[in-house]
Amino acid sequence: MTAVGSNRFPADDRMDERLDGAPDAAELALKRATDALLGARTDGGWWRGELETNVTMDAEDLFLRQFFGIRTAAETAAAAVWIRSNQREDGTWSNFYGGPADLSTTLEAYVALRLAGDEPGAPHMQRAAEFVRQQGGLERARVFTKMWMALFGKWSWDDLPVMPPELVLLPPWMPLNIYDFGCWARQTVVALTVVGTYRPVHDLGVDIDELRSGLPPLPLHPLRTWAGIFERADKLARRYARRPVRLLRSLALREAERWILERQESDGSWGGIQPPWVYSMIALHLRGYPFTHPVMREGLAGLAGFTIEDEKGRRMEACQSPVWDTVLSLVALHDAGVAPDDPALCTAARWVVGEEIAIPGDWAVRRPTLAPGGWAFEFGNDRYPDVDDTAEVVLALLRSAEDDRGSIDRGVDWVLGMQCSDGGWAAFDVDNTRTLCRELPFCDFGELIDPPSADVTAHVVEMLGVWLATPRRTIEPGRREAASRAMARGVNWLLDAQEPDGSWFGRWGANYVYGTGAVVPALVAAGVVPGHPAVRRAVEWLESCQQPDGGWGEDLRSYDDRAWAGTGASTASQTAWALLALLAAGGDERESTARGIAYLCATQRPDGNWDEPWFTGTGFPGDFYINYHLYRLIFPVTALGRYVHGGGPRG
């Protein structure tokens, strides 16, 4: 790859020819893609694409089974096929397709292959071990990796930071209480405080001494920094851990156990995501729960539903996205011109209505009087509905013949109640913005808090704009006024959050292209005119980073290095995001729009889908990324539909 900012992707000499036939080609591409999307439904009439992440999910699944003594040769061999297929020529593994080699990911993959019988002397293993040692070895791996190795006696528990279970006893107003962590981190931390208290050691069955570098511990940060203060506080915590106040420690462990038990979901998971799921099972097992106990039995059985096994091997999904995939598909098909009363759309809409969550979750700690009414990302995720999914559900249902007014109104009310004090919206919580927990030496596993973001705020603003403008709905004056005020605050938040270059940061998708592609349609739906300076600057930024092939792409390294913003190999999903912004801004006749449409038409496969090995979804910026396998189809259908049928925002 050549230098950032250069024309790294050659121009297509046939661009003029492709532009001349863009409208007809777009209609044909839309027809093919629409058919492909309709054909991707499950037997239940909803959508769920594979959610691909990195091989640490598969390695840690083997570690869990090794720890519990239930790992089978067949499972191990099948997982090893997938893990080996993701190794690069230099022996390393990365956190996303085409990304840089990652120390902890490579180390965990190597250990998993050792469990599968791959010998240290094999060439692919030698290359991996050499990279690990060059990067500092196990001594420089992340805390999670060291904790897994501590579970097998390959790293000392004494050399891990301490997280005392007494944290669960802190009230929500006190700094560093568990509700200061984002919901994904909160569930993980509570379980790990239990695991770290018991400090178990089981047999790994193989040696991994070749992964050590012999480097000494890193020096402490200066005392004048929060990191330095917490590193020194960790020494005190270690002393307390050796001689805790017994009654307090016993109370904390019982409370942590109760807290974990209350949060197991109906599918056996915890939060529907891998880290709290596996650590919660380990924690409960250490608390005396046998594998025959219903909680453990359901937890282990539930993992099967997150396992994919085919000719590529055995792999684990870190989470699943059926609600998200379904409502985005519904929006796309409406934009493609499929009739609202089409049986396929009505079936999916009824399924979505049935997924509404009617119980309070952790969000109620900050909003105790707010009535439930949201939707979650997954099947069994009732404790953690999210604002993003709920906004998209309302947008989809507003255009459906299955317009369930009660569900829509409850969803709108819940989202309004989840607005943060600064006017923006976060994904799961309200005002989850205390940054102190980021400085804890234990917490190096990704984003820990859930502050408002441009993409989530944009989806809510767009939803409110469409809801307020839907002709067939009668909205009580008081509710209309409250929604209008909230929308105006959201618009102001977005305008304030615009980057100097005209883009917006994308928290849950890659990255500035995603954020900008979400915000511009939202502003227009809320009544901001396309000629507004913020919209014009956004369009100029998008056009400045359009690739010579007509598409858009952004490498995930933009989260760590701003030079990568808007820069990367063109992808179907990211091209569609840029087009959604251009079309909303009145760019139907722009050459940049026509070139983007031509890119989608030229790269479409005969089956109507697109190839997209690149990861364009974000779990934790800088650490954990996702390839949503339906993004490559859903968003091009949306963009092509709006282009063919007149462009503009949803409504």
N, C-alpha and C positions, 0 to 999 in steps of 0.2 A: 504494500500500500504506500502510495506516495504521500507527500506532505499534506497536512491538514490545510484546507483552504484552496488547494489547487484543483484543476479540472481533472479529478481522478477517474472519472467515468466518461469514456469517449462519446462524443455526439453521434447521433444516428443520422446517416446521410439520407435516410428515407423519411425524415421528419416532415418535410413539406408535403410529401405524398400522403402521409398519415393524417396530417391536418386537414387536407382537402376532403377526406372521407369521414371526418370525425363524427358528425351527427348520425349518419347511417351505421357506422361501425359501433357507436355507443349504444344504439338501440339493439343491435344484434348481441353485443356483449352483455347488456343488461338482461336480455331474454335468457341467455345461457346461464348467467350467474343466478338469476332468480330461480330458474329451474333447479340449479345445483343446490341452492339454499333450501328450497322446499323439500328437495330430496334428502337433505341432511337431518330431517326430523327423526327423533326416536319413535319407537312404537307407541309411546304415550302422547305423541303430538307436540312435544317440546324439544328444545335443542340443548345439546351439551357437547362441546368440542373438547378434545384432549387439552389438558393444561400441562405443558412440558416445562420442566425446570432443569436443574443440573443434577449430576450423579450423586451428590451427597445424600439426596433422598433415598436412593437405592442402597448406598453403602450403609447408611444409618438404620435402614430397615433390617439389613443383615446383622448389624451390631445389636439391635434390640433382640432379635431372635437368638443370637448367640448368648446374650446376657440372660435371657429367660430359659435357655436350654431347649429351644424348640426349632432351631434352624434345621432345615432339611437339605439334603444334597441336591434335590431337584430345584428347589427355590434358589439355592446359591448358584447353581450352574446357569440357570436362566437369567438371573440378575447379572452375572458376570458377562454374559454375551452382550447385554446392553451397555454395561460399563466399558468394556473393551471397545465397543463400536464408537464410543465418544472420545476415546483417547486420540490425541493428535500425533503427528509424525515425530515431534520432539519428546514424546513420552508424557506430556502434560494433559491436564484437563482444565477447562475454563468454566466460568459461571454463566456464560452465554455464548451462543454461536458466533464464532469469529472474534471472541474477546481475548484478552490477555490471559496467560496462564495464571492459575491461582494456587497458592501454596496449600491452603487447608483443603480445598477440593481435591487436589492431586494426592495429598496425603491420605485422605479418607478413601478415595478410590483405590489407591495402592493397597491399603489394609484390607479392603473388601475383596480384592483379587487374591490376596494371600489366603483369606478364608476359603476362597474358591479353589485353592491348590496351585496357583501360579507361583513359580519358584523365583526367589530373588535374583537368580542368575539369568533368567530369561531376558532377552534384549529389551523388550518393552518395559519390563520391571526395572531394569538397570537404569534406563533413561529417566523413568519417573523418580526413582530414589535419588539419582544425581541432582535432578532439579530441586527436590525437596531440601536436600542438604545445602545446595547453593543458596537457597532462599532463607536459610537459617534453621531448617529442620523442625522437628516437633517443638523445639524451644521457642519458635517464633510463630507457631500456628495460633489460630483464634482460640478463645476460651472454650467455646463449644467443642471444638475438636479435642482439646486437652481433656475436657471433662469426659468425653467418650473413652479416651484412652485411660483415664483414671479409673473408670468403671472396670477396666481389665488389668489394672496394675501396671500399665505402661507409662503412666505419669503419676506423680505423687499428689495426693489430695492436699498435702501441706503446701504445695506450690500453686494452688488455685485460689483466686480471691474468694472471700467468704460472703455469702448472702444469708444472714440469719433468718429463720422462720418467724422471728418476732416482728418482721416487717408487716405481716398480715394483721397485726394488732393495732397498727397505727391508724388513727382516724383520718378520714378523707381530706381534712383541712391541713394536715401536717405534711411538710415536705418529705418526699421519698416514700409516701404511702403507696400501696399497690395501684391505686387509681390514678397516680401520676404517670404510670406507664400506659402506653397504648394497649388496646385490648389484646392484641396478639402477643405482646411482650409480657403483659400482666399475667396471663395464664401460664406462660412458660416460666416466669420468675417464681411464682408461687410453688409450682411443682419442684423446681430446682432447689429451692430453699430446703425442702424435705430431703431430696436426694443428697445434697451437700451436707446435711446434718448426719445422715447415716453412713456416708462415705463407703459404700460397698465395693468389693473387689471380687470379680469373677474371672475365670480363666478364658483367655482369648484363644489359646490353642496354637498360636504361632508367635514367633519373635519378630520384632520390628526395630531392633537396635540400629539397623542400617539407615533409619530415618532420623537419627540424631546427628546434630552438628557439633555438639560440645560447646556451643556458645553460652556465655554467662547470662544471667537475667539482665534485662534492660535496666538502665539507671532510672531512678525515680524522677518524676517531673518536679519542677521547682515548687517549693512550698507556697509560693504566691499564687499558684494556679489551683483551680478546683480539683483537677486531676491529681496534683501533688498532695493536696489535703486528703483526698479520699484514699490515695495509696498509703498514706501514713495511718489513716483511720482503719484501714484494712488490717494493719498489724494489731491494733487494739481489738478488732473484731475476732481475730484469730485467738487471742488470749481468752476472750469471753467464750468462744466456741469450745475451748478446752475445759472450761469450768463455768458453764452457764448457770443461771439461777434456775434450779430444777423445776420449780412449780411454774415459772414463766415459760420455760422451754416446753414443758409438757402441754401447757395451755396453747402455746403457739402452734405446736404440731397438730393438736386436735382441731384447732381452728382452720389450719391449712388443709387438713384432710376433709373437713366438712365443706370448705369452700370448693375444693376440687370436685368432690362428689356431686355437689349441687349443679355443677357446670358441665357434666357429661350430657352430650346431645343424644337425640333419639336414634341416630345412626351409629352410636358407640363412640363417636369422636369427642374431642374437646375443641370447640371453636371451628371444627371442620378443617383444621390445618395441622400439618405434621408435627412441628416442635412441641406444642403443649400436649398433643395427643400421646406421643411416646413417653415424654417425661412424666406425665400424669400417671400413666400405667406403672412406670417404674416406681414413682413415689408411693402409690397405693400398695404395690406389692411389698415394698419395704415396710409399710405400715401394717402388714399382716394379711393382706387380701390374697387368697390363693387364686390360681387360674380358674378354678371352678366357680368362683364368686360371680354373680351376674354382671357386675360392673366390669370385671376383668374379661369375662367371657365375651361380652358385647364389644368391649374395646378391641380385642384381638380380632373378632369376627368382622368388625367394621372395616378393618384395614383391607380386607379382600375387595371391598367396593371401590377402593382407591388404587387398586392394582390393575395394570394393563399387561397382558401377556400375549404376544404374537410372534411372528417370525423375526421381529427385531430384538426380542428378548423380554425379560420381565422388568418392569419399571413402575415406580410409584408416583402418583400425582400428589403434589404437596397440598393441594386443595382442589375443589371442583367449582364450576361456575354455571350451573344450570339456569338459575334465575337470570343472571346477567346475560348469558348467551341467548336466552329465549326472548327477553324484552328487546335486546338490540336487534335480534332477527325480525321481531314484529315491526319495529320502527323501520328497518331496512325494507321490508316487503311492502309496507304502506307507501314508502317513498318510491318503490319500484312500480307502483300502480296496481298492486293486488287489491281487490275490492275488500272493504272492511268486513263484509259478511261472508267472505270466503270461508268455507268450513275449516280449512287448515288454520287460519288466523283465529277463528272463534274458539277452536279446541285449545289452542295454545293460550289464548287470553283467559279462558276459564281455568286452566291449570295454574296460571299466574295468580289469579284471584284467590285460589285455594291455598296458595303459599303465604298469604298475609300472616304476619305474626301478631298474636293477640295477648302476649304476656310481656311484662317488663323484663329488661335485661340490665347489664352493667351500666348502660347509659342512664338508667333511672337514679343512680347515685347522685348525679349532677342535676337531673330533672325529675325529682320524685313525684311531682304532680302532673306530669305530662302523660296523657293516655297513649297506650301502644297503637301502632298503625303502620309499621314499616315492613320492608322486605329485606331478606338476607341474600347473600351471594350464592348460597348453597342450599342443599336439601335440609339437613338437620343443623341449623345454625340459629336457633330461636333466641339465644341469649345475646346475639350480636347482629341485629339488623343493621343495615348501613344506609346512610343518606344517599350515596351515589346510586345504588340499586333502586331505592325507593323513588328517586326522581325519574329514573328511566322507566320504571314500571308505570308511573302516572302518565308519562308522555305516551307510552304505548297504549294504555287503556283509554286515554282520551280520544284516540283515533280508531278505536275498535267498536264494532257493533255490539260487543259484550261490555258495554260501558257500565261498569258496576259503580254507581255513584257513591255508595257507602264506602267502598274500599278506597276509591280515589280521594274522597274528602278526608278520610282518616289518614291516608298517606300524606296529603298536603299538610294537614294539621300537625302531624308528627314532625315532618321536615321543618315547618315553621318554628316548632318548639326546640329544634336542635340547632338553631342559628347561634353562632358564637358571639361573644360580646363585641368583637371588632367588626361584625357584619358579614363575615365569611362563614363557610361551612366546612367541617371536617368529615371524615368518612364515618367514624363510629362513635365519637364522643363529643362533648361540648367543652370548649376551653381547656383542652388537654395540651397545654403549652408550656408547662414547667420543664425547663431544659436540664435541671440539675442531675436527673438520673442518667443522662448521657455521659456524665463524667465518672460514673462508677467503674472501677477496674474490671468488674465482672461482666459488664455489658458492652461487648464489642461485636454483637451479632446483627447489626443493622439498626434502622431507625427505631427509636423506642417510644416516641410520642406521636400524637395524631393532631397536629395543628391544622387550621383551615388551609385549603389548597385551591389553586385557580381552577383546576379541572372539576373538582367536586362542586365548588361554588358556581361554576359556569353551568353545570348540568341542572342545578337547582334554579338558578335564575332563568334558564331557558324553560324549565318546566313551569315555573310560576307565570312567565310571560304567555305561554301557550294556554295554560289553565284559565288565566284571567280573560283571554281573548276568545275562548271557544264559544261560538255563538249559541249552541244549544244548552248551555249551562246557565242556571240562575244562581248567583252567588249572593248570599246575604251581605248587606252593606258593610257590616262590621268586619266580616271575614275578608271581604274584598279590600277594605282599607288596610287591615293588618297585613295581608299578602302583598299589597302594593308597597307598603312601607318596607317590609322585609326585602322585597325585590330591589327597591331603590338602594337600600344599604348594601345589598350584594353587588349591585352594579358599581357603586362607589368603591367597594373593596377591590373589585376586579380592575378598575381604572387605576387605582393606587398600586396594584401589584404588577402592572405591566413593566417588563424589563426595559432598560434604556434603548435596546435595539428594536423594540416593538413587539417582541415575543412574550409568551407567558410560560412559566415553569410548569411542567407536567409531573405531578406526584405519582400517579398510578399508570402512566403510559409514557413511552419514550418519545421524547421528553418535551422539548420546547415546541416541536411540531405538534405533539399531542395536545399540549396546553393551549396553544394558539388555535388549533383546529376546534377545540371545545369552546373557547371564550368568544370568538367572533360571532358564531351563530347565536350564542346566548345574548350578547349585547344587542344584536339586531332584533331578536325575539322580544327583548325587554323594551324596545322602542328607541334604541340608540341608532341614529341614522348612519347609513354606510359611509357618508362623507365625514363622519366624526374623525378628528385627528388620531385618536387611538386606533380606530379601525384602519385608517389609511396607513399608519405606521406598521400595523400588523401585516397588511397585504404587501407592503414594500419589503418587509423582512422575509416573508414567505417566497416572494418572487426572487429575492436575492440568493436564496439557497436552493432554488430549483435546480436539479441536476441536468446536465446536457441531454440525458435520455428522456427528459420530460417529467420524470418522477421526483419524489421526495424520499429522503431517508435520513435517519439520525442514529448514529452509533450510541450505544448505551454509555460509552465513556464520557459523554457530555455531562453526566452527573458528577464526575470527578474533575473534568477539564473542560472549561467553557469554550475552548477552541473547537470542540467537536459539536457545538450547538448547530443543529440543522445540517449536519454533515455526516454522510454515510451512504452506503449502497441503497439505491432506491428499492422500496418495498411497496406492495399493493396497499397495505393498511395505512402506512404513513402518507402515501400519495393521496389516498382517499381523505385523510384528515385535513390535509392542506386544501384539497378541493372543496371540502365542506365550508371552510372559512372563506375561500374566494367566492364561492357561489352565494353565500349569505351576504357578502359585501357587494353584491351586484356584479360579480365578475363573469357572467355567462359568456360575454363576448371577448374577454381578455385572451390574448394569445397564450398566457401562462395556463389558463384553464383548459384551453383546447389541447395544449401540449400534454397536460396531465391526463386528460381523458384519453388522448392517443396512446400514452404510455400504458394505461390500464388495458386498452383494447389490444395493443400489440403483445402484451405479456400474458394475456389470458390463455389458459390451457384449453384444449378442445372440450374438456368436460365442464367448462364454465368456471372452474376455480383458478387459483393462482398458486405458484410455488412461493413459499416464504419460510426459509429455515431460520431467518433472523428473529431474535426475540424483540418484541415491541411492547411487552407489558412489564410493569414494574411492581415488585413486591416491596423491597427496601432499596431506595436509591443508593447506588454505590456497592451493594452487597448481594441482592437477590432479584433475579429477573425471570420473566415468564414468556413463553411462546403460547399464546392463545391460538389454537389451531383454527378457530372459526373467524378470527379477526380478518384474515386474508380474504374472506368471502363476504362477511357481513358489511364491512365498511365500504368496499368497492360497490356493492349493491346500493348502499345508501347514496354514495356520491354520484354514481351513474344515474340512479333514479331521479335525483334532484336536478341533474343536468338535463336529462331527457324531458322531464316534466316541468321544467321552469325554474329550477334552482331555488334558492332562498331557504330560510329556516323552516323547521317543522311547524305545522299548524293545521 
